[in-house]
């Protein structure tokens, strides 16, 4: 996953976070600098092939099989009141995410399917 504003990849590896001792997650690389630590898969409940808006998902790190994770503990350093994003082996509620913003790709229409989005001229 690429952070649009900084052009950095969501990155992890088998390194312990200095804040919580969980698996560290950071922003790394650039458009041209990337490695296997930047690879994540998306998992969700259900049978569909598409990840739909408002669906709870989990991001699983390919190299370590850990899930992107957050919790309600706040830290005083390096920024007061900061929450940590890390990775954990367990897939509990703290590993569930819902997209609030992003780029949504519409599902292609099947042949003969009505196009409800067209405006009449």
Secondary structure, DSSP 8 states (H G I E B T S, - for coil): -EETTTTEEEEEEEEE-TTTSSEEEEEE--SS---GGG-EEEEESSS-SS--TT--EEEEETTT--EEEEEEEEE-SSSTTEEEEEEES--SGGG-B--SSS--------TT---TT----
